[in-house]
Amino acid sequence: LQLVESGGGLGQPGGSLRPSCAASGFTVGHYNIGWFRQVPGKGREGISCIRSVDASTSYADFVKGRFTISRDDAKNTVYLEMNKLKPEDTGVYYCARPTLPLQLMCGMTRDEYVFWGQGTQVTVSS
């Protein structure tokens, strides 16, 4: 089982980035997938979740209207479309999966997730 994030990098304020989370060893459509970020001096905070059963989505208030989570079942990959970037979006972005499949609650607290990728750095700066 593996989660591999990529697609971070340097973005400009107001710009866009699209990190991806490629899964292997399991089917992303069978599990909720969450995106988190860790910023300097703060803990790992939840950003978004996409639910397995119906691909419904949820977002933290600080990214609503700017970020979009999506899933490509054919590629077994989850994406995080990040628009209207702000300098405070800088951090390491992680995707994660819980233990059990087909959970109805798609949360954004760290304790709900067991399997994590290695993270991808996002830096927003002019």
C-alpha positions in Angstrom: 0.0 0.0 0.0 1.4 3.3 -1.0 0.4 7.0 -1.4 2.7 9.2 -3.4 2.2 12.9 -3.6 3.7 15.0 -6.4 3.0 18.3 -8.2 3.8 20.7 -5.5 6.4 23.4 -6.2 6.6 27.2 -6.4 3.5 29.1 -7.1 2.8 32.8 -7.2 0.2 34.6 -5.1 -3.0 34.4 -7.0 -1.8 31.6 -9.0 -2.5 27.8 -9.2 -0.9 24.5 -8.4 -2.3 21.0 -8.7 -0.7 18.4 -6.4 -1.7 14.8 -7.0 -1.8 11.7 -4.8 -1.2 8.5 -6.7 -2.3 5.3 -4.9 -1.0 1.8 -5.3 -2.0 -1.4 -3.5 -5.6 -0.4 -3.1 -8.4 1.3 -5.0 -8.9 5.0 -4.2 -12.6 4.7 -5.0 -13.1 2.4 -2.1 -11.6 4.7 0.6 -12.1 8.2 1.8 -9.0 10.3 0.9 -8.0 13.4 2.8 -5.5 16.2 2.1 -3.6 17.8 4.9 -0.9 20.3 5.2 1.8 21.1 7.7 3.0 24.6 7.9 6.0 25.8 9.9 5.2 26.2 13.6 1.8 24.5 13.3 0.4 21.0 13.4 -0.9 19.1 10.5 -4.2 20.6 9.5 -7.0 19.1 7.4 -7.8 20.7 4.1 -10.2 18.5 2.3 -11.8 15.1 2.0 -13.4 13.1 -0.8 -15.8 10.4 0.2 -15.5 7.0 -1.3 -19.1 6.1 -1.8 -20.2 9.1 -3.8 -17.2 11.3 -4.3 -18.8 14.0 -2.2 -16.3 16.6 -0.9 -15.7 18.7 2.1 -13.3 21.6 2.8 -11.8 23.5 5.6 -13.1 27.1 5.7 -9.7 28.6 4.9 -9.7 26.9 1.5 -13.3 27.0 0.5 -13.9 28.6 -2.9 -10.1 28.2 -3.7 -9.3 24.5 -3.6 -11.0 21.6 -5.2 -10.5 17.9 -4.5 -11.2 15.4 -7.2 -10.6 11.8 -8.0 -9.7 9.9 -11.2 -10.6 6.3 -10.7 -8.9 5.2 -14.0 -5.6 6.6 -12.8 -6.2 5.7 -9.1 -5.2 9.2 -8.2 -6.7 12.0 -6.1 -6.0 15.7 -7.0 -6.0 19.0 -5.1 -6.6 21.9 -7.5 -5.3 24.9 -5.6 -6.3 28.3 -7.0 -6.0 31.9 -5.8 -2.9 30.9 -3.9 -1.8 32.8 -0.8 1.6 33.0 0.9 0.0 31.3 3.9 -0.7 28.3 1.8 3.0 27.5 2.0 3.7 24.1 3.6 4.1 20.4 3.0 0.9 18.8 1.6 0.0 15.2 2.4 -2.7 12.8 1.3 -3.9 10.1 3.7 -6.3 7.1 3.9 -8.2 5.6 6.8 -8.0 2.0 7.8 -11.5 1.0 6.7 -13.2 1.3 3.3 -16.5 2.9 2.5 -16.8 5.0 5.6 -19.7 7.5 5.5 -18.0 10.1 7.6 -15.3 11.9 5.6 -13.5 14.0 8.2 -10.4 16.2 8.3 -8.9 15.3 11.6 -5.5 13.7 11.6 -6.6 10.8 13.9 -9.0 9.5 11.4 -6.2 8.6 9.0 -3.7 5.8 9.2 -1.8 5.7 5.9 0.1 8.8 4.7 2.2 9.8 1.8 5.6 11.4 2.1 4.3 14.9 1.3 5.0 17.4 -1.4 6.3 20.9 -0.7 4.2 23.9 -1.8 5.7 27.3 -1.7 3.8 30.4 -2.5 5.9 33.4 -3.1 6.5 36.2 -5.5 
